[in-house]
Amino acid sequence: MVTLLYILIALFTLLVIWQLIRISEITSAIKKEDNTGLPNHQENDLQGKLLFGFLLLMLIGFVYSIVQWGPRVLPSPASIHGEKTDFLFYLTIAIISVAFLITQPILFYFSYKYRGVKGRKASYIEHNNKLELIWTIIPGLVLVVLISYGLSTWVKIMNPKFDEDPIVVELYAKQFGWTARIAGDDNKLGYANVRYIEGTNILGIDKNDPYGLDDIVVQNTIKLPVNKPVKLKMRSQDVIHSAYLPHFRVQMNCVPGAITEFSFVPNKTTSEMRQDPKVKKQLEQINKIREQKGESAYEFNYILLCNKICGSAHYNMQMIFEVVSDEEYQNWMKEQKTFAQSL
């Protein structure tokens, strides 16, 4: 009933608008005004001034966005490849910003300068080969450079060459949580299938596969050694999730029925990142807000998030990644139970 009422209101509104247009047309005909639909000089003058005002507002908004939101972007990356992706990102932003600050002021200023004013007649240029070449070739060359560099960076990131075998870690996604599995001494993950999930075997590891017996299943918090390569293998139990480690500049979809991969080298421990000036400043702002809400202070951690809207509790999909020294990592691994020990 409510939907029907909304439909009737919308139809009535359209009818009223149509009648107002008809009245305007009839009134214009009676007054013998120019009914060609073209704006007059006063309207052109007003539109030109409004466009110039919009230009000023746009430039103010541009500067305000940098000042207001610039300090809130992610701090420097905590992985080797992240430095390359950040360089590419900021290079693209710089080129776009320069193009914006050149073209948009010219566009809106010209709209103001050459607005319709009584007695002024605009010149008309049908075609200019030189101008056409300039604004076609320059953007084309810039795009070719950016795309080529981006593809080259992507290929190197997705096909890394390490001096040592990476630590193999599985990230298993399901609504609404993460479970990690670290390959044991053999550095090979055992076969797993959702059909084998039962009881304490929450990842569906095949009990008959010897490679899986020394695997270590981890929940809530996983530790990784600094400056050691890590290969993430990702699975999903139900829907498409997206493993997102923003400070490592890592993101990859977790697809049901498939295994996706992403390798990286964390180069900053959690304690080192906590001493980063930008991180400390951002934490001060966060904890000030939390204090006003009566919440406890937050301490920085590398967090694994889901970057796909996978359901109602999507925001709850979090897991702590703690980057530590190699010695601390080895000691932590000795404390963990293998899959065979948990059976």
Secondary structure, DSSP 8 states (H G I E B T S, - for coil): -HHHHHHHHHHHHHHHHHHHHHHHHHHHHHTT---S----HHHHHHHHHHHHHHHHHHHHHHHHHHHHHGGGS--S-SBHHHHHHHHHHHHHHHHHHHHHHHHHHHHHHHHHHTS--TT---------HHHHHHHHHHHHHHHHHHHHHHHHHHHHHHS---SS--EEEEEEEETTEEEEEE--TT-----B-GGG-BTTBTT-B-TT-HHHHT-EEEESEEEEETT--EEEEEEESSS-EEEEEGGGTEEEEE-BT--EEEEE-B-S-HHHHHT-HHHHHHHHHHHHHHHHTT-------EEEEE-S--STTGGG-EEEEEEE-HHHHHHHHHHS--HHHH-
